Amino acid sequence: MRLIRSRDVLPLTGLSSDQLREWTVRRALIQPDIPSQKRGIEAQFSWQTVLLLRLAVVLRNRFHVELQAHRDLLVSARELLDGASFPTLWGATLVIYDLRRCELLSSRSSLATEEDAVVLRLNQHLDVLSQGFGLSEPVSQLPLFPAIALPNNEQTETGSHRAKVGRA
């Protein structure tokens, strides 16, 4: 698993160093994967943790959610992300119901319409992380490869017999 330092998290999340320290150390809303052990050594973060930080920024800035009051929700979201691989999250959505519970929907799953929910699409966040972590984007189609010439299977002895390619 590739980890990045605190200073590399800042441009990926839009947080200031004070905000990152507040969220990860003082309030302990979202724990770093490897906490700073002593002064001068930076904490380290996985892509799942940075994704969760980005989603927390959206919840706070766009939906005005008080993160401290919903720490359990952040823990639940982290557990969902821990079980997912980066490529499988393309097209996925984090759905938050009543700010108490959440679920991760794949691109093939549909959102239940009977409940109100906050819907966070992951693609834009994954795009930023794929660049920041050097992770791969999903491959929608394999690249084409050049055709190569096949050897001519004519039998030169009689001139009338040709090998049949591709038949059993």
C-alpha positions in Angstrom: 0.0 0.0 0.0 1.4 3.4 -1.0 1.3 6.1 1.7 1.8 9.8 1.3 2.9 12.4 3.8 0.8 15.1 5.4 2.3 17.8 3.1 1.2 15.8 0.1 -2.4 15.4 1.5 -2.9 19.2 1.6 -3.2 19.9 -2.2 -5.3 16.7 -2.7 -7.9 17.7 0.0 -7.8 21.5 0.0 -7.2 21.5 3.7 -4.7 23.8 5.3 -2.0 22.2 7.5 -3.8 23.5 10.6 -7.1 22.0 9.5 -5.5 18.7 8.7 -3.9 18.6 12.1 -7.2 19.6 13.7 -9.1 16.8 12.0 -6.6 14.1 12.3 -4.8 14.8 15.6 -6.7 17.2 17.9 -10.3 16.0 17.1 -9.3 12.6 15.8 -12.1 12.6 13.3 -10.2 10.7 10.7 -7.1 8.9 11.8 -3.9 8.8 9.7 -2.8 5.4 8.6 0.6 6.0 10.4 0.4 8.7 13.0 3.3 11.0 13.5 5.5 9.4 16.2 7.5 12.4 17.2 8.0 16.0 16.2 9.4 16.5 12.7 8.1 13.2 11.4 5.0 13.5 9.3 1.9 11.3 9.6 1.2 9.1 6.5 -2.0 8.5 4.7 -3.4 5.9 2.3 -5.6 6.8 -0.6 -8.7 5.6 1.4 -7.9 8.0 4.1 -7.4 10.9 1.7 -10.6 10.0 -0.1 -12.4 10.1 3.2 -10.9 13.5 4.0 -12.0 14.8 0.6 -15.6 13.6 1.3 -15.5 15.2 4.8 -14.5 18.5 3.1 -17.6 18.2 0.8 -19.9 17.3 3.8 -18.6 20.3 5.8 -18.4 22.9 3.0 -21.4 22.0 0.7 -23.8 20.5 3.2 -22.7 22.3 6.3 -22.4 19.1 8.3 -20.8 19.4 11.8 -18.2 16.6 11.5 -17.5 16.3 15.2 -21.1 15.4 15.8 -21.0 12.7 13.1 -17.7 11.0 13.9 -19.4 7.6 13.9 -20.6 8.2 10.3 -17.0 8.9 9.3 -15.8 5.7 10.9 -18.6 3.7 9.0 -17.6 5.3 5.7 -13.9 4.4 6.4 -14.9 0.8 7.0 -16.7 0.7 3.7 -13.7 2.2 1.8 -11.3 -0.2 3.5 -13.0 -3.2 1.9 -12.9 -1.7 -1.6 -10.2 -1.6 -4.2 -9.4 1.6 -6.1 -10.5 0.4 -9.6 -13.9 -1.0 -8.3 -14.8 2.5 -6.9 -15.0 4.1 -10.3 -18.6 4.9 -10.9 -19.5 4.3 -7.3 -21.4 6.5 -4.9 -21.3 7.0 -1.2 -24.9 7.4 0.1 -25.5 8.9 3.5 -28.9 8.3 5.1 -30.0 10.6 8.0 -26.4 11.4 8.8 -26.2 8.2 10.8 -25.5 5.4 8.3 -24.0 5.1 4.9 -23.6 2.6 2.1 -21.4 2.3 -0.9 -23.2 1.7 -4.2 -21.4 0.4 -7.2 -22.0 1.8 -10.6 -24.5 -1.1 -11.2 -26.5 -0.5 -8.1 -29.4 1.9 -7.9 -30.3 4.3 -5.2 -33.3 3.5 -3.1 -35.9 6.2 -3.6 -37.9 5.7 -0.4 -35.4 7.6 1.8 -33.8 11.0 1.6 -30.0 10.8 1.3 -26.9 12.8 0.7 -25.3 11.4 -2.4 -21.5 11.7 -3.0 -20.2 10.6 -6.4 -16.7 9.3 -6.1 -15.3 9.8 -9.7 -14.1 13.3 -9.3 -12.4 12.5 -6.1 -10.8 9.3 -7.5 -9.6 11.3 -10.5 -7.7 13.7 -8.2 -6.3 10.7 -6.2 -5.2 8.8 -9.2 -3.0 11.7 -10.2 -1.8 12.4 -6.6 -1.0 8.8 -5.8 -0.1 7.6 -9.3 -2.9 5.1 -9.3 -4.5 3.8 -12.4 -7.8 5.0 -13.9 -10.3 2.4 -15.1 -9.7 0.9 -18.5 -12.9 1.1 -20.5 -11.3 -0.6 -23.5 -8.0 -2.3 -24.0 -5.7 -0.5 -26.3 -5.6 -1.7 -29.9 -2.5 -3.5 -31.0 -1.0 -3.6 -34.5 -1.9 -6.6 -36.7 0.9 -8.8 -37.6 1.3 -10.7 -40.8 0.7 -14.4 -40.6 3.0 -16.8 -42.4 1.7 -18.1 -45.7 0.8 -21.7 -45.1 0.7 -22.8 -48.7 2.2 -26.1 -49.4 4.7 -25.8 -52.2 5.1 -29.5 -53.0 1.9 -29.9 -55.1 0.9 -26.3 -55.5 -2.8 -27.3 -55.1 -3.0 -28.0 -51.4 -3.5 -25.1 -49.0 -3.5 -25.4 -45.3 -6.8 -24.3 -43.7 -6.1 -21.9 -40.9 -8.7 -21.7 -38.1 -10.6 -24.9 -38.9 -10.6 -27.9 -36.8 
